[in-house]
Amino acid sequence: QLNFGLVALYAGWQMVRLAGTLRPLTTAEQRRTWAWTVLAAVALVLAARVQVTTFSVVVGLGVAVALAAGAELWARGRQAWYDSVPLYVTVSGLTVMASVWLFSRGWISWLIVSSQFSPLWRRRLAPGGESPFAYFWALSSEFPVVMSLAALIFLVVAVRNWRLAVYLLAWFAVPFLLHSVAMPWKQERFILLAVPALLLAAGMALV
């Protein structure tokens, strides 16, 4: 799962790295971005076949792509509708979500119920129980300096490259918050795919 997730992390960044560029994108840049988008999608599908909690990272990537689409519209206005891959992906994602909501609400209910399911073995092994701070405590015990300086770390990265900072923050923070607050699953491996984004940001800030 982590191997596929790391491929998706890099491919997803290549998909949004040009967000907010003022000039129109070249045909070659558009093609490369679409290729990275397909690779990110394939990698996440393969990761999800290993562990279904991959979908929490998919939500994080979706937030990053939506923010990239907003940056494209802000920077280039109508021109973005002609060459922005994040904008196309965002519109497609919203269309799919609306279609599912209109025609398959039962599937959404099943998904919500499934995300709240807590097997007995999980209850016995979870170090933090149902506390929303369970993941914070777990990561703090492993990476105390990184977790204590997380806000400063992302701020330092943002000064150097705001696109990358926003991307890494969405990839890490969204799954972290989902599993901490929305889902009762409390084991470190459930947010395995989110942690590399935090460590990468810490490494960049350190350098």
N, C-alpha and C positions, 0 to 999 in steps of 0.2 A: 504493500500500500504506500509506504513512504517513498519507494523508488519511483512509482508512477506519479505520486504527489509532487515530488521534486521536479519532474519533467513538466508537470502542469504549472507549477509555480513559475518556472522560467518562461515557458511558452505564453502564459498569461501576461507576464510583464512585457514580452515582445508585442503582445496584442495592444497594449494601452500606452506604451512608452512614448508615442508621438502625440498623445492627447493634448489638445490646447495649442498645437502648432498653428501659427498665423498663416503660413503659406499653404496653398493647395498641395495635397499629397500627390506624388508621382504615381504612375501606373505600377511601377516596380514596387514601390512602398506599399501600395494597396494589396498587391498580390502576396507579398511577404507576410503582411499582417493577417490576411485570410489563411495562409498556410499555418502560421503559428496558432491561429484560433482553432483550426481543425485539430492540430496536434494537442492543444490543451484539452479540448473536449474528449478526444480519444483517451488521453492519459487519465482523465478524471473518471471516465466510464470504467476503465480497467481497475482503477483504485477502488471504485465503488463495488466492484464485483468481489473484491477482497474484504472490504469492511464498509458497511452501508453508511457509517457516520461520515464518510467522505462528503456526503451531501451538505454538511454544515460548511465545509470549505467552498463548495459550489455556491452557496449563498454569499459567502465573503467575496468570492470572485465576481459574482453578479453585482454586488454593491460597487466594487471597484470599476467594473465596466460601465455601470450607470453613471458614476461620477465622471468617468472619462468622456462619455457621451455628452454630459452637460458641459464639460470643458470645451469640447469640440464646437458645440453650438454657441457658446460664449465667445470663442475666439474667431470663428469663421462664419457664423450665422448660416444663411441658406446654403452656402458652399459646402457645409459639412454633410448635407444630405446627399451629396454626389460622391464623396470619397471617404466618409468616416465609417470604419468597420465597427467600432464600439457602439455607434449610434444605431446601425443596422441590427446588431446583436441585441441591444437593449429593447428596441421596438419589437423584434421577434420574440424575445423572452416575455415581454408584457402581453403580447398577443396570445402566446401559449398559455400563460397564467390566466388570462381572461377567459379563454376557451375552456380550460379545465374547470374554472369556477362556475361557468354557465352550464356545462354539460356533464361534468363528472365530479360533483360535489361529494359523492360517496367516497371517491378516491382520496380527496383531501381529508375527510373525516378519518379514514383508515390510516392515513399518514400521521395525523396528529395523535391518534391512539397508539400507533406503533412507537412513536417517538417518546411516549410517556411510559412505555412498558418497562418494568424493572424486575428482572429475574432474581431469584433468591441468591444465586451465587454472587451477583453484583452487589447485593445488599451486604453480604458477609465480607466481601473483599474491599469494598469502597472505604478508603481511609478517612474521608471527610463526611461520610454519610450523605444527607441530602442538603448540606449547607451550600449556598451559592458561592462561598469562598473556598470550596474544596480545591478547585483547580489553582486558585491563587496560592494557597498554602503549599500545594504539591510542587508547583513551579518555583516558588520561593525557596523551598528546601533544596532544590536542585541547582537553581541559578539565582542566589540571593541578590547579588549585585545587579544583574540584568533586570530582574523584576522590580527592584527598588528604584532603579533609574530609567524605567521603561518610558515614561513621559519625556524625559530629557533626551533619551536615545532617539526617539522618533522626531523630536524637534531638531536635533543636530542633523539628522538625515534630510529633513525638510529644507534646511538652509542650503544644503548642497544640491538636492534634487527633489523638488516637491512632489513630482509625479511618482517617483519610486517610494517616497515616504508614505504617501496616501495608499498606494497599492499594497505595500507590506503591512500597513496598519489594518486595512480592510481584511486582508488574508488572515491576519492573526486575531484581531479584536472581535470580528463578527462570530467566528466559531467559538471563541472563548466565552463570549457573552451568551450565545445560544445554549451551550452546554452548561454554563453556570446557572442561568436563570430559567430558560424555557424547558430544558430537558432534565429529567431526574438522573440521567446516567452520570456517574461521578467516578471515573477511572482515568488515569493519566493517558492511557493509549487512545482514548476516544477523541482527544484533541491533538493527536500525534502530528497530523498534517499542518496544524497551525503553528507549531513551535519553530520550524525552520525559518519562517518569516521574521519572527522575533529575534532569533539568533543572528540572522543575516543583517538585520538593522543594527544590532549591537556591534557586530564586527565592523560595519561601515563607520559607525560613530567612533569606535575605538581607533580605527585607522585615521 
